[in-house]
């Protein structure tokens, strides 16, 4: 079963290897997104997120701040 959590994409970490669409990630800094997890996921380094405008990306967990 999937679990979703809401996050703010704090800042794209340019010191790490660039993902495809990295310019779009830079444009999404500070925006809210939804992260998708499996119910039994342990702590992950990366997660798939979908921004409210429909853009999807894989980001590092430390680039996100959970919204409670």
C-alpha positions as CSV (number, residue, x, y, z in Angstrom):
1,X,0.0,0.0,0.0
2,X,1.2,3.5,-0.8
3,X,1.5,6.3,1.7
4,X,1.7,9.9,0.7
5,X,3.3,12.8,2.7
6,X,3.4,16.5,1.9
7,X,6.7,18.3,1.7
8,X,8.2,21.6,0.8
9,X,11.1,21.2,-1.6
10,X,13.7,23.3,0.3
11,X,16.6,23.6,-2.0
12,X,18.0,21.7,-4.9
13,X,21.4,20.4,-3.9
14,X,23.7,21.3,-6.9
15,X,26.7,19.7,-5.2
16,X,25.4,16.2,-6.0
17,X,25.1,14.6,-9.4
18,X,22.6,16.3,-11.6
19,X,19.3,14.6,-12.4
20,X,17.6,15.0,-15.7
21,X,15.4,18.1,-15.7
22,X,17.6,19.7,-13.1
23,X,16.7,23.2,-14.3
24,X,13.1,22.4,-13.6
25,X,14.1,21.3,-10.1
26,X,15.8,24.6,-9.5
27,X,12.5,26.4,-10.6
28,X,10.6,24.3,-8.0
29,X,12.6,25.4,-5.0
30,X,10.3,26.4,-2.1
31,X,7.2,24.7,-3.7
32,X,5.0,22.0,-2.1
33,X,5.0,18.5,-3.4
34,X,3.7,15.0,-2.5
35,X,6.1,12.1,-1.8
36,X,5.1,8.5,-2.4
37,X,6.2,5.7,-0.1
38,X,5.5,2.0,0.4
39,X,3.8,1.4,3.8
40,X,6.8,-0.6,5.0
41,X,9.6,1.7,3.6
42,X,12.5,2.2,5.9
43,X,14.4,5.5,5.8
44,X,15.1,6.3,2.2
45,X,17.8,8.5,0.7
46,X,15.7,9.4,-2.3
47,X,12.0,9.6,-3.0
48,X,9.7,10.2,-6.0
49,X,7.7,13.4,-5.6
50,X,5.0,15.1,-7.6
51,X,4.6,18.9,-7.5
52,X,1.2,20.6,-7.6
53,X,1.8,21.6,-11.2
54,X,2.2,18.0,-12.2
55,X,6.0,17.9,-12.5
56,X,7.5,14.6,-11.2
57,X,11.1,14.1,-10.0
58,X,13.3,11.9,-7.8
59,X,14.8,14.0,-5.0
60,X,17.0,13.5,-2.0
61,X,15.1,13.3,1.3
62,X,17.4,16.0,2.9
63,X,16.1,18.4,0.2
64,X,12.6,18.1,1.6
65,X,10.9,19.5,4.7
66,X,7.8,17.5,5.8
67,X,4.6,19.5,6.3
68,X,2.8,18.4,9.4
